[in-house]
């Protein structure tokens, strides 16, 4: 029994032993092992925690971020993984506040920190004190910067995106000449609707892929200039699935600008379901795969045939219904009183005109009598207060040669001529003497 205990202890200690970093003192005898008392889970966890803290106080770990969670407290919880293993990690708020980027799932990072055990579940984890992006992580930062740049220029705006033609006669396809993608797209297009396919071969992986894709897009636009009678109506740019590194050429700024500048409505069809490339953002439409793009570009002929048949039946029903309504209207008009007794209607209207004429004359006579009475009253008032009534009472009005009234004796000079206006006429007079 003591030997089993010793072997078990040696196996446990070897799990945390790093050659050249620290050593473990072993019991010198079996009797010393027997004196060891059983430990609780908490005690064992505490011992392991001390071992880790003492011997892994500063570590550098390279891994890909996954299961990233940002708590309301500000702390970051995530896992670091490689192809075979993953380890839990935490970065507390006082440390992550110094980061110049936001960690995301899929980033490859280098973290500096210490290894510790979280006692409630006994799981060991890395407590991160610093973090730097590397590899794909650095690319991710570049990608976010490019997305922001294109967004600020309005190239990702929904307002600038064009609708696809309803009945494309010619479909262009930029992809690799190798592989089954081209064959799959052909099968989908030709099975759904009769159209032409213009294939523009391009590299879709590797360092030379961006320049090849750009040239293929430009060649398709040049094709439209050279073939105005049979132009490419819609362009599909894409490839089959692959890793993020394989698809990275579709995050190239030049490719994005070539798609945005294309005069042909463009569908981005990079073979991935969840992650969006820059090409997806600037294209007029995004499809998860090239085959799905072909389905979006052309509708099945059977659908259109059904639609045409349905519209034909609806049009026929509408015409028949409209004719029935018009026939009913005509029959109602034929039965109308105006068509059966037109003379009586005219005579009735003539009588109404006569009635209106008589009413007009009566109202005019009444108004004229009212206005005549008012005029006579105004005339009586004027005659009563007018100057002629005063003259009839023995008064006269003196006027000079200019016809102005003379109102004072001073205004009459010797030998001055004036006229005297009386009720029945006027006489000329002259001043003989001046007092």
C-alpha positions as CSV (number, residue, x, y, z in Angstrom):
1,X,0.0,0.0,0.0
2,X,2.8,2.5,0.8
3,X,4.4,1.8,-2.5
4,X,1.2,2.6,-4.4
5,X,0.9,5.9,-2.5
6,X,4.4,6.8,-3.5
7,X,3.9,5.9,-7.1
8,X,0.7,7.9,-7.2
9,X,2.4,10.9,-5.7
10,X,5.3,10.8,-8.1
11,X,2.8,10.6,-11.0
12,X,0.9,13.7,-9.7
13,X,4.1,15.7,-9.1
14,X,5.4,14.9,-12.6
15,X,2.4,16.6,-14.1
16,X,3.6,20.0,-12.9
17,X,7.3,19.4,-13.1
18,X,9.3,21.4,-15.7
19,X,12.9,20.1,-16.2
20,X,15.4,22.8,-15.2
21,X,12.9,25.1,-13.6
22,X,12.2,23.5,-10.2
23,X,12.7,20.2,-8.3
24,X,10.6,18.2,-6.0
25,X,11.8,16.7,-2.7
26,X,10.6,13.2,-2.3
27,X,10.2,11.2,0.9
28,X,13.3,9.3,1.9
29,X,11.4,6.3,3.2
30,X,8.1,4.4,3.1
31,X,7.5,5.3,6.7
32,X,7.5,9.0,5.9
33,X,4.8,8.5,3.2
34,X,2.6,6.7,5.7
35,X,2.7,9.7,7.9
36,X,1.0,11.8,5.1
37,X,-2.6,12.5,6.0
38,X,-5.5,12.4,3.4
39,X,-6.2,15.8,1.9
40,X,-9.5,17.4,1.1
41,X,-10.2,18.5,-2.5
42,X,-9.8,22.2,-1.4
43,X,-6.5,21.5,0.2
44,X,-5.2,19.7,-2.9
45,X,-6.5,22.4,-5.1
46,X,-4.8,25.0,-3.0
47,X,-1.5,23.1,-3.1
48,X,-1.7,22.9,-6.9
49,X,-2.6,26.5,-7.1
50,X,0.5,27.5,-5.2
51,X,2.6,25.2,-7.4
52,X,1.3,26.9,-10.5
53,X,1.6,30.4,-9.2
54,X,5.2,29.8,-8.0
55,X,6.4,28.1,-11.2
56,X,4.3,29.7,-13.9
57,X,4.2,33.3,-12.7
58,X,5.0,34.6,-16.1
59,X,4.2,32.8,-19.3
60,X,3.7,33.7,-23.0
61,X,1.0,31.7,-24.8
62,X,0.1,31.8,-28.5
63,X,-3.4,30.7,-29.4
64,X,-6.6,31.5,-31.3
65,X,-9.4,33.2,-29.4
66,X,-12.7,31.3,-29.1
67,X,-15.8,31.5,-26.9
68,X,-15.1,35.1,-26.3
69,X,-17.5,36.8,-23.8
70,X,-17.4,40.4,-22.5
71,X,-19.1,40.6,-19.2
72,X,-21.0,43.6,-18.0
73,X,-18.3,43.9,-15.3
74,X,-15.8,44.7,-18.1
75,X,-13.8,41.4,-17.7
76,X,-13.1,39.3,-20.8
77,X,-13.6,35.5,-20.6
78,X,-12.4,33.3,-23.5
79,X,-10.4,30.2,-24.6
80,X,-7.1,30.0,-26.2
81,X,-6.8,27.0,-28.6
82,X,-4.6,25.4,-31.2
83,X,-5.1,22.3,-33.3
84,X,-5.2,19.9,-30.4
85,X,-5.8,21.7,-27.1
86,X,-7.6,24.6,-25.5
87,X,-7.2,26.4,-22.2
88,X,-9.4,28.8,-20.4
89,X,-8.3,32.4,-20.1
90,X,-9.5,35.6,-18.4
91,X,-8.4,39.2,-18.8
92,X,-9.7,41.5,-16.0
93,X,-10.8,45.0,-16.7
94,X,-7.8,46.7,-15.1
95,X,-5.7,44.9,-17.8
96,X,-7.9,44.9,-20.9
97,X,-8.5,48.7,-20.6
98,X,-5.0,49.1,-22.0
99,X,-5.7,47.2,-25.2
100,X,-5.7,49.1,-28.4
101,X,-8.0,46.7,-30.1
102,X,-11.1,44.6,-29.3
103,X,-10.4,40.8,-29.2
104,X,-12.7,38.7,-31.3
105,X,-13.3,35.0,-32.0
106,X,-10.8,33.8,-34.6
107,X,-8.0,36.2,-33.7
108,X,-4.5,34.6,-33.3
109,X,-2.9,36.4,-30.3
110,X,0.0,36.2,-28.0
111,X,-0.9,36.7,-24.3
112,X,1.4,37.3,-21.4
113,X,0.2,36.3,-17.9
114,X,0.3,33.7,-15.3
115,X,-1.2,30.2,-14.9
116,X,-3.7,29.8,-12.0
117,X,-6.5,27.5,-10.9
118,X,-10.0,28.7,-10.4
119,X,-11.0,26.8,-7.2
120,X,-14.8,26.5,-7.7
121,X,-14.4,24.1,-10.6
122,X,-10.7,23.2,-10.3
123,X,-10.0,24.3,-13.8
124,X,-6.6,25.8,-14.6
125,X,-6.6,29.0,-16.7
126,X,-4.3,31.8,-17.9
127,X,-4.8,35.1,-16.3
128,X,-3.8,37.5,-19.1
129,X,-2.0,40.7,-18.2
130,X,-1.2,41.8,-21.8
131,X,-2.3,40.7,-25.3
132,X,-1.0,41.4,-28.8
133,X,-2.4,40.3,-32.2
134,X,-0.3,38.2,-34.4
135,X,-0.7,36.2,-37.7
136,X,-4.4,36.2,-38.7
137,X,-5.1,38.5,-35.8
138,X,-3.1,41.3,-37.3
139,X,-4.9,40.7,-40.6
140,X,-8.2,40.9,-38.8
141,X,-7.2,44.4,-37.5
142,X,-6.3,45.4,-41.1
143,X,-9.6,44.1,-42.3
144,X,-11.6,46.1,-39.8
145,X,-9.7,49.2,-40.7
146,X,-10.4,48.6,-44.4
147,X,-14.1,48.0,-43.7
148,X,-14.3,51.3,-41.8
149,X,-12.5,53.1,-44.6
150,X,-14.8,51.8,-47.3
151,X,-17.8,52.5,-45.1
152,X,-16.8,56.1,-44.7
153,X,-16.4,56.4,-48.5
154,X,-20.0,55.1,-48.9
155,X,-19.0,52.0,-50.9
156,X,-20.8,49.7,-48.5
157,X,-24.0,51.7,-48.4
158,X,-27.2,50.0,-49.3
159,X,-28.3,53.2,-51.2
160,X,-25.6,52.7,-54.0
161,X,-26.4,49.0,-54.6
162,X,-28.2,48.2,-57.8
163,X,-31.0,45.7,-58.3
164,X,-30.3,42.6,-60.4
165,X,-32.0,42.4,-63.8
166,X,-35.1,40.3,-63.8
167,X,-34.4,38.4,-67.0
168,X,-30.6,38.3,-67.5
169,X,-29.7,37.1,-71.0
170,X,-26.0,36.8,-70.3
171,X,-24.4,36.0,-67.0
172,X,-20.7,36.6,-66.3
173,X,-18.7,34.5,-63.9
174,X,-15.2,35.3,-62.4
175,X,-13.7,32.2,-60.7
176,X,-11.0,29.6,-61.1
177,X,-10.9,27.4,-64.1
178,X,-10.1,24.4,-62.0
179,X,-12.5,22.7,-59.7
180,X,-16.2,21.9,-59.9
181,X,-17.5,25.4,-59.1
182,X,-17.8,26.4,-62.8
183,X,-19.6,23.2,-63.6
184,X,-22.0,23.5,-60.7
185,X,-22.9,27.1,-61.7
186,X,-23.5,26.0,-65.3
187,X,-25.8,23.2,-64.2
188,X,-27.9,25.6,-62.0
189,X,-28.1,28.3,-64.7
190,X,-29.0,26.2,-67.7
191,X,-31.4,24.1,-65.7
192,X,-33.4,27.1,-64.4
193,X,-33.4,29.4,-67.4
194,X,-32.0,29.6,-70.9
195,X,-29.2,32.1,-70.8
196,X,-25.6,32.6,-71.9
197,X,-22.6,32.3,-69.6
198,X,-19.4,34.3,-70.1
199,X,-16.5,32.8,-68.1
200,X,-13.6,35.0,-67.0
201,X,-10.9,32.8,-65.4
202,X,-9.0,34.1,-62.4
203,X,-6.9,33.0,-59.6
204,X,-8.9,32.9,-56.4
205,X,-6.2,31.9,-53.9
206,X,-2.7,33.1,-53.1
207,X,-0.7,36.2,-53.4
208,X,-1.4,36.7,-57.1
209,X,-5.1,36.2,-56.7
210,X,-6.2,39.9,-56.1
211,X,-4.5,41.2,-59.3
212,X,-6.0,38.3,-61.2
213,X,-9.6,38.9,-59.9
214,X,-9.3,42.7,-60.6
215,X,-8.2,42.0,-64.2
216,X,-11.0,39.5,-64.8
217,X,-13.6,42.1,-63.5
218,X,-12.2,44.8,-65.8
219,X,-12.2,42.4,-68.7
220,X,-15.9,41.7,-68.2
221,X,-16.6,45.4,-68.3
222,X,-14.5,45.7,-71.4
223,X,-16.4,42.8,-72.9
224,X,-19.6,44.9,-72.6
225,X,-18.0,47.8,-74.4
226,X,-17.0,45.5,-77.2
227,X,-20.3,43.6,-77.4
228,X,-23.1,46.2,-76.8
229,X,-25.7,44.0,-78.5
230,X,-25.0,41.0,-76.2
231,X,-23.7,42.5,-72.9
232,X,-23.2,40.8,-69.6
233,X,-26.3,41.6,-67.6
234,X,-25.0,40.4,-64.2
235,X,-21.6,39.3,-62.9
236,X,-20.9,36.6,-60.3
237,X,-17.5,36.9,-58.5
238,X,-16.5,34.0,-56.2
239,X,-15.1,30.6,-55.4
240,X,-15.9,27.5,-53.4
241,X,-15.3,27.1,-49.7
242,X,-12.0,27.1,-47.9
243,X,-10.2,28.4,-44.8
244,X,-10.1,32.1,-44.0
245,X,-6.6,32.2,-45.3
246,X,-7.8,30.7,-48.6
247,X,-10.6,33.3,-48.9
248,X,-8.4,36.3,-47.9
249,X,-7.9,37.5,-51.4
250,X,-11.5,38.7,-51.3
251,X,-10.7,41.0,-48.5
252,X,-8.2,42.9,-50.7
253,X,-8.9,46.6,-51.1
254,X,-8.2,46.5,-54.8
255,X,-10.7,43.7,-55.4
256,X,-13.3,45.6,-53.3
257,X,-12.8,48.8,-55.4
258,X,-13.0,46.8,-58.7
259,X,-16.3,45.3,-57.6
260,X,-17.6,48.7,-56.5
261,X,-16.5,50.4,-59.8
262,X,-18.0,47.7,-62.0
263,X,-20.7,49.0,-64.3
264,X,-22.3,45.5,-64.2
265,X,-24.4,44.6,-61.2
266,X,-22.2,42.2,-59.2
267,X,-23.0,39.3,-56.9
268,X,-20.2,38.2,-54.4
269,X,-20.3,34.5,-53.9
270,X,-17.4,33.4,-51.7
271,X,-18.1,29.9,-50.4
272,X,-18.7,30.5,-46.7
273,X,-21.9,30.7,-44.7
274,X,-21.1,32.9,-41.7
275,X,-18.1,35.1,-42.3
276,X,-18.4,38.1,-44.6
277,X,-15.6,39.3,-46.8
278,X,-15.1,42.9,-48.0
279,X,-16.2,41.7,-51.4
280,X,-19.6,40.8,-49.9
281,X,-20.0,44.3,-48.4
282,X,-19.4,46.3,-51.6
283,X,-21.1,43.9,-54.0
284,X,-24.7,44.6,-55.1
285,X,-25.8,41.3,-53.6
286,X,-24.1,38.6,-51.4
287,X,-24.6,34.9,-51.8
288,X,-23.2,32.2,-49.5
289,X,-22.0,30.0,-52.4
290,X,-21.6,30.3,-56.2
291,X,-24.5,27.8,-56.7
292,X,-26.7,30.0,-54.5
293,X,-25.6,33.0,-56.5
294,X,-26.8,31.3,-59.7
295,X,-30.1,30.6,-58.1
296,X,-30.5,34.2,-57.1
297,X,-29.5,35.5,-60.5
298,X,-32.0,33.6,-62.5
299,X,-35.5,32.4,-61.5
300,X,-36.7,29.0,-62.7
301,X,-38.5,29.1,-66.0
302,X,-41.3,27.0,-64.5
303,X,-41.9,29.7,-61.9
304,X,-42.2,32.4,-64.7
305,X,-44.4,30.1,-66.7
306,X,-46.7,29.7,-63.8
307,X,-46.7,33.4,-63.1
308,X,-47.5,34.2,-66.8
309,X,-50.3,31.6,-66.8
310,X,-51.7,33.1,-63.6
311,X,-51.5,36.7,-64.9
312,X,-53.1,35.5,-68.2
313,X,-56.0,34.0,-66.3
314,X,-56.4,37.1,-64.1
315,X,-56.3,39.4,-67.1
316,X,-58.9,37.3,-68.9
317,X,-61.2,37.3,-65.8
318,X,-60.7,41.1,-65.4
319,X,-61.6,41.7,-69.1
320,X,-64.7,39.5,-68.8
321,X,-65.8,41.2,-65.6
322,X,-65.2,44.6,-67.0
323,X,-67.3,43.8,-70.1
324,X,-70.1,42.5,-67.9
325,X,-70.0,45.7,-65.8
326,X,-70.1,47.9,-69.0
327,X,-73.0,45.8,-70.4
328,X,-75.0,46.4,-67.2
329,X,-74.2,50.1,-67.3
330,X,-75.4,50.3,-71.0
331,X,-78.7,48.4,-70.2
332,X,-79.3,50.7,-67.2
333,X,-78.8,53.8,-69.4
334,X,-81.2,52.4,-72.0
335,X,-83.8,52.1,-69.4
336,X,-83.2,55.6,-68.0
337,X,-86.1,58.1,-68.1
338,X,-84.0,60.6,-70.1
339,X,-83.9,58.2,-73.1
340,X,-87.6,57.2,-72.7
341,X,-89.1,60.8,-72.4
342,X,-86.5,63.3,-73.6
343,X,-89.1,65.9,-74.7
344,X,-90.7,66.0,-71.3
345,X,-87.3,66.5,-69.7
346,X,-86.6,69.5,-72.0
347,X,-90.0,71.0,-71.3
348,X,-89.5,70.7,-67.6
349,X,-86.1,72.4,-67.8
350,X,-87.7,75.2,-69.9
351,X,-90.3,75.8,-67.2
352,X,-87.6,76.0,-64.6
353,X,-85.8,78.7,-66.7
354,X,-89.0,80.7,-66.8
355,X,-89.5,80.4,-63.1
356,X,-86.0,81.6,-62.5
357,X,-86.5,84.6,-64.9
358,X,-89.7,85.7,-63.1
359,X,-88.0,85.4,-59.7
360,X,-85.1,87.5,-61.0
361,X,-87.4,90.3,-62.2
362,X,-89.4,90.4,-59.0
363,X,-86.3,90.7,-56.9
364,X,-84.9,93.4,-59.1
365,X,-88.1,95.5,-58.9
366,X,-88.1,95.2,-55.1
367,X,-84.4,96.3,-54.9
368,X,-84.9,99.2,-57.4
369,X,-87.9,100.5,-55.3
370,X,-85.8,100.3,-52.1
371,X,-82.9,102.2,-53.7
372,X,-85.2,104.9,-55.2
373,X,-86.8,105.5,-51.8
374,X,-83.3,106.0,-50.3
375,X,-82.3,108.4,-53.1
376,X,-85.3,110.6,-52.5
377,X,-84.6,110.8,-48.7
378,X,-81.0,111.8,-49.4
379,X,-82.2,114.5,-51.9
380,X,-84.6,116.0,-49.3
381,X,-81.8,116.2,-46.7
382,X,-79.5,117.9,-49.2
383,X,-82.1,120.4,-50.2
384,X,-82.8,121.2,-46.5
385,X,-79.3,121.9,-45.6
386,X,-77.9,123.1,-48.9
387,X,-77.0,126.7,-49.8
388,X,-79.9,127.2,-52.2
389,X,-82.4,126.8,-49.4
390,X,-80.6,129.6,-47.5
391,X,-80.7,131.9,-50.6
392,X,-84.5,131.4,-50.8
393,X,-84.8,132.9,-47.3
394,X,-83.4,136.3,-48.6
395,X,-79.7,135.7,-48.4
396,X,-77.1,136.1,-51.2
397,X,-73.6,134.9,-52.0
398,X,-70.9,137.2,-53.3
399,X,-68.3,135.8,-55.6
400,X,-65.3,137.5,-57.1
401,X,-64.4,137.2,-60.8
402,X,-62.6,133.9,-60.2
403,X,-65.7,132.4,-58.7
404,X,-64.4,132.4,-55.2
405,X,-66.8,133.3,-52.3
406,X,-66.3,136.7,-50.7
407,X,-66.7,136.3,-47.0
408,X,-65.6,139.8,-45.6
409,X,-65.9,143.5,-46.4
410,X,-62.2,143.9,-46.5
411,X,-62.1,141.6,-49.6
412,X,-64.1,144.2,-51.6
413,X,-62.0,147.0,-53.0
414,X,-63.0,150.1,-54.8
415,X,-64.2,149.5,-58.3
416,X,-63.8,145.8,-57.8
417,X,-66.2,143.7,-59.8
418,X,-68.1,140.8,-58.3
419,X,-71.3,138.9,-58.7
420,X,-74.3,138.4,-56.4
421,X,-75.8,134.9,-56.4
422,X,-79.4,134.8,-55.3
423,X,-82.1,132.0,-55.3
424,X,-83.4,132.8,-58.8
425,X,-80.1,133.8,-60.5
426,X,-77.1,136.1,-60.3
427,X,-76.3,139.7,-61.1
428,X,-73.0,141.5,-61.8
429,X,-72.0,144.3,-59.5
430,X,-69.2,146.9,-58.9
431,X,-67.9,148.6,-55.8
432,X,-68.5,152.4,-56.2
433,X,-67.1,153.6,-52.9
434,X,-65.0,152.1,-50.2
435,X,-65.7,152.9,-46.5
